[in-house]
């Protein structure tokens, strides 16, 4: 039984619930192949409404029902809230969250990050603007979340290593109805390039439309949420000309490359789910497919469902060929993807 912590109600349900489709594909594949040690996976779903305040109660309910392995929640603030309960309970967990703290195996010994993290994203985003585009005046726009705060702090550090300070930092609340004022402040500060820590499609669309209305087109780097397909239905194409989002090398290719067989097979299954239409990038970036696939490998290797034995196996995982790239962990480092496998 897997504790399946996802929002089925609430304001983020439409943005977050489809991010679990990769996990459903993994469950179908694993169960069709005989399950894990002969047992089918059963997703025990609980609605967290994507609310950090709801996480402790949701986790406790699942723990009381005997669940010892968790998929979710989604969002850095939500993940950190859930860890206050899962960590002392010594249960295995993977969340869809990029906060760098979540990959600290010393602080969170039973949580595993099957994604890149904010430190890696910030390094790649800052380096591209400064080293590739030769820009000096960099602004930052961030959502008011734990993800946004961590990513901005790391962006500042990355810029500082290159001898720069941001010309402006704008922080908007998740319920902001308009981003014109935040964008205008960065334009007036003289920003030539922006690092954008925006994880939702509506906010990204508001930011790009605000820039378009102000006839301002800086180069923009940031989170992979910047290029979710539905943005093209909400923003003029020319407003997206200089937008670059972080992604995995395993999910990208050029005119001289071919996408990997594993990635193509996954994509063909993904498009069978109508709820992923327009959100394929975000859904493909989800960690749950790799997480459940790795769980099968380590549980069957250990011949045990016990969390402490699974933890020991995960802490020694090296170079597992995942959908998102090679995955490795150590007891101290629980971020499975290396920066060399991150791109724009």
N, C-alpha and C positions, 0 to 999 in steps of 0.2 A: 504493500500500500504506500502510495506517494501522496503526501500532503500537497494539494494543488491550490496554492494561494493566489487567487486572481480576482480582479474586479468584474462582477457581472452586473452590478448596478453602480450608480454614482457618475459624476461628471467625466471621469476618465475611462469609463467602461469601453466605449467605442474605440479609443486609442490604444488601450492596453490589452483587452481580451484576445485580440487576434495574434498577439505576440507569443501565445502559448501553442499555436498551431504546429510549430516545429516539434514540440514535445509530444503532441498527439500523433504526429507522423512516426516518431520514434517508438511510441507505445504500440502502435499498430504493427510496425515492422518486428519489434521484439516479441510481441505476443504471437504473431503469425509464425515466428521461428521457434516457438515453444516456451516463450517467457524467460524468466531468470531462474535458473536452477529448477526448471520445470513448473514454475509458478507464473501465471499471467500478472502483469502490472495492472493495478487498479488505482485510478486517480481519484482521490478523496477530495472533492472540490469544496472550497469555502470562499465565500465572497468577502473580500477585505475592503471593497469600495475604493481601493487605492488610497486609503486613509491611514497615515502613520499611527493615528490614535487607535485604530481598530486592530492593529497587528497583534498586540499581546493577547487579546481575547481570542482571536482566530487561531493563533498558534496553540494556546492552552487547550482549546476545544479539540484540536487534532491530536495533541499529545495525549489527552485523556482517552482518546479512542484507540491509542496504541500505535500511532504513526511515528516512525523514527527516521524517515527520509522525506525531505521537503523540496518542492520546486516552486520558487516564488518566495516573496512577492516581486513585483516590478517597481522600479524607482529606487534611487539611492536613499531618500528619506524613509521610505517604507521598509527597505531592507534593513537599515540600521535599527529601526524600531523593532523589527521582528527578532533581530539578533539578541536583544536584551533578554528574550525568553528562550530562544533555541540554543544559544551558547552554553548557559549553565545546564541545560537539559542534555547536552552532549549528543545532538542529533545531526545527521548529515544534511547539508542544505546548499542549494545553488539558487541565486537570485538573478534577475535581469536588471543589473545595476552596474554603473561604471565607476562609482566612487573609489578612489585609490585605497582608502582605508579598508575596504571590503576584501582586499587581497592580502591583508596582513595576517599571516598564519599564526603569529604569536598572540595577537589580540583576539582573533576569531578563528580558533583552531579547527572548528567543524564546518566552516563556510568556505566554499570553493567558487572562485570567479572564473567562469569559462568564457570570458570576454576580455577585450582590452580594457584599460582603465583610464581615468581622467588624466593621470600623469603622462601617459603615453600619447593620448589625444592632444593634450596641450603642447607637448614638445613638438609633435609633427606639425600642428597648426601654426605655431609661432615660427618655427624654422622655415616653413614654406614662404610666409609673408616677408620675412627679413632676409633670408639667404637666397631664395630663388627669385623673388620679385623685387628685392633690394629696397623695400619700404622701411621708413624710419618712424613714421607717426602711426602707431597702432592703437586702436580703441578696442574696448571689450564691452559686449552686451551679454548679460546673463539673466536667466530666470532665477527667482528667489527660492532656490531649493538647495539641499545638501549637495546635489550634483553640481549645480551652478557655482556654489561657493567654493567647492574643492577645485573645480576646473579653472576658475578665475585665479585662485591662489597659485596654482601650478603654472598658469599662463604668465603671471607676473614674474615668477621665478625663472621661467624659460627666457622671457624677454630680458630680465636682469643679467643673465649669463651672456647675453649678446650686447650688453651695455645700454639697454633701453628701459624706459618706464612707459606704461601706457599713457596716452594723452588724455584719456577719459575712460571711466568705467560706469556703465549704466546698469542698474538692477531693477527689473520689472517684476511685479507680483504675477502669479500664475493666472489670476482672474482679471488681469488688465484688459480693458475693452479696446485699447488702441495703443500703438507703440510709436506714434509720430513724435511725441515730445522726447522720448529716449533717443530715437534716431537723430532728431534735430540737434540735441546736445552734443552728440558725437561728431556730427558734421561741423558744427560751430567750433569744436575743439581742434579741428584740422586733421582728423583721422584720414589717412590714406588707405588703410586696411583695417578690417575688423576681425576679431576672433569672437564667434557667436556661440554661446552655450545655451542653445535652445533645443529642447527635446520634443516639443509637440508641433504638429503641423499647423494648427491655427495661429500660434505665436510666430512661427517662421514666416507664414504667409503675411501676417500683419507687418512684420519687420521689413520684408522685401517690398511690399506695396507702399509702405511709408517712404522707403528710399526712392522708389520709382516716382512717387508723387512729388518728391523734393528734387527730382532730376539729379540724384546723387548715386554714383555707381562705384563704390569702393570694392576692392577685392575682399572676399569673405571666406574665412576658414572656420571649421568647428565640427560639431557633432554630426553624426550621420543622419540625424533627423532633418538636416538642411536640404536633403535631396530625395525625400520620400515622394513617390510618383504623383500623388494627388496634389502636390504643390503646383504642378504645371497646369492644373485646372483652376487654380486660385490666383495665380500671379502671371503677369505678362512674361513671355519667354525672354525678352531682352533684359529683364531685371535679374535673371539668373545666370547671366553670361559669365560672371566672375565669382561664382560660388563653388567652394570646394569642401566636401565633408569627409571626415575620416571613415575608413572602411577597412575590410580585411583583404590582404593580397589574394587569399584563396577565392574570394568572391569577385575579383576583378580580372580583366584580361585586356589585351590590346589587339590591334588588327593582325598581328603576327602570332598571337597566342590562341589557344583554345581553352575554354573553361574546363575545369576538372570533371571527370566522369561522376564522382560522388556528388558534386554540386549540381550538375545537370539533372541527375536522377532525383535529387531533392526538389529542385525547381519544378519538375514535371508533376510531382505529388503536391507541391504547394499550391499550384494554380487550380487544383481541383477544389480548393476551399474558397467559396465566393467571398468570404469575409476578408480575405487577404488582398483583394483587388485594390490597387492603388497604394498598397502598403508593403509590397514585396520586399523592399530593401530592409525595412525595420523588422519584418517577420524573419527574414533569412538571417539577420544579425542576432537573433535570439539564442541564448545559450542552452536551451532545454533539450534540443536534439542531441548535442554533444554530451551533455550531462547524463542523460539517461543511457546513452550508448556506452559511456565510460562506466557507469554504475554496473551495467551488465558484465562488462569485462572484469572489473575488480571483485565483484561479489562472487562470480563463478571461479575466479582465480583463488580467492580466499576460502571458497566453499562455506561462506557465512554471510548472514544478513546483519551481524552485529556492527553497530556504528564504529566502535573503536578499531576493529579489524579492517573495516572499509577505510577508515581514516589513515591507517598505517599504509595501506596499499596506494591510496591517492597521494599521500606525501612522497611516495617513491615513483610516481608515474612519470615516464620520460618519453617524449616524442610521439604521443598517441596522435594518429593522423585523423584529426577531426574535420568537420565541415568548415569551421572557421579558421583552421590552421593547425599546426603542430601544438599539442597541449602537454605541458610539463608542470609539475608542482614540486616544491620542497616543503619541509615542515614549516619554514619561515615564510616562503613566498607562495601564496595561494591565488595569484593571478596567472592563469594558465597560458595566455598568449603573450609572446615577446614583442617588443617594439619593432623588431625587424620584420614582423609579419603584419604591420599596420601601414596603411598607405592613405593617399587622398584621391 
